[in-house]
Amino acid sequence: MGRTKRIRQKRDKNSVAPSPTIHHDLYKFLSSYGWRNENHLTVSSFPSIGRGLLAKRNLSEHDLIIELPHQAMICYHTLESDDGFVNLFSIDELECAKSSVTFQSLLSLYLLYQSDKGESSKWLAYLRSLPDSFTNPYFCKKSELYFLPESILEKIVEQNEVIKKDFIELTKLIRPEFKENFTLEAFKWAFFVCNSRSVYLNGKCLEPLVDHLNFKELLSDSPDMALAPLLDLLNHSDDAITKSQLNHSETSIEKHSEKIKTGEIRLSYQLFTTKSIKKFDQIFINYGAFNNTKLLIEYGFIIPNNHIDFLEFTLDDINNYIKSHQILRTMMIPKHKYKFIRDHQLDEQMFIDQTDGLNHNFQAVLGILLVPQNLYNLTQVAFGDELKFSDIKQHATEIVRGKKMNFEKFCEGLEKQSDGLSRSGNACVEYFRESIKLIDKVLEFIENL
């Protein structure tokens, strides 16, 4: 990653708050594109969270938090308009590549391209503001992976397959003299920058601002991600609500594209509040209605007491319980029951939460599989009124307790690592502890039914 990597390595690898100079340079960079810090947004360090943003004035409902000029964001328009980046590729190879890579991977490559330019990159101030490492389970040490549940390991494998596949596909398209500038390890870092710090921005509406679309046929998905300097320091909260938009509609952008190109018309990305925020309070946004498992895998953190948290269960959890049960393991479960479950996708979303205990699908699957008399009336059990929780209560309790025991073992195993935990390992320990708290609430809920 060239000179910028060496610049970043001078900082403390475990630091969560780069020096004020870094953020001062970032403000100068944004100001050069016409950004005005009207709310006096300030980078600050918050207990247990790290870096975040606050405003030095009160914000009312529907106030504009931040407005970024589109030129100060790295988006589809940025990549298509950068001749140096386009020239990395063999035009012949690029024209033959159809739906080969995700936009996130192309955006990751652009980040590496700019990083390799070092101090000659116009994005240097932004690059210096980015973290050196991440706490996603993907970056756990090999010894730590042994203590992660199968569901998380499967997601890590999926992430790794996308990263490797897209990196290989991209390097096939890069001209030979530039290939050695990019490594898989650096690409992993860039991929998780984009994964954890991007915002949604409709890439199609920016197409009129580009003279020639070089990458449109290459992409396997829509180019709807963008990196937003400074705005990406806003942290997630499960109860935050904000609204984002471009200040011009897609129709308006197409109609006035030439004036936008010349700067006669200003195109910007806007973020609004939906409720008041007191000055000096941290400003939060909401990445989505994500449970702690999703937050850990995608962003490397969890939310304590996340009010929308839930834990998923699989058919394997139930089948393992059956195999270990003294009576159930001798019971022959008809294959048509499993077929019914699969055909109606009842096994795809089985979870527990502190509001309802076991969700409908979880209860239905237990009722179908573990109640012998439910042999042919499966539709009524799954979707009618023949499902009685009292018939499955004990089984449900034991399965949920089993999940708790597994999480306690995982947590204990990680904490006993002789060579110390990585930051990713510590994030997983926090996840297990919070999940155990959720399970205890669910067990109490079930007991009172």
Secondary structure, 3 states (H helix, E strand, C coil): CHHHHHHHHCCCCCCCCCCHHHHHHHHHHHHCCCCCCCCCEEEEEECCCEEEEEECCCECCCCEEEEEEHHHCECHHHHHHCHHHHCCECHHHHHHCCCCECHHHHHHHHHHHHHHCHHHCCCHHHHHHCCCCCCCHHHCCHHHHCCCCHHHHHHHHHHHHHHHHHHHHHHHHECHHHHHHCCHHHHHHHHHHHHHHEEECCCHHHHHHCCCCCCCCCECCCCCEEECCCHHHCEECCCCCEEEEECCCHHHHHHCHHHHHHCCCCCEEEEEECCCECCCCEEEECCCCCCHHHHHHHHCCCCCCCCCCCEEECHHHHHHHHHHCCCHHHCCCCHHHHHHHHHCCCCCCEEEECCCEECHHHHHHHHHHHCCCCCCCHHHHHHCCCCCHHHHHHHHHHHHHHHHHHHHHHHHHHHCCCCCCCHHHHHHHHHHHHHHHHHHHHHHHHHCC
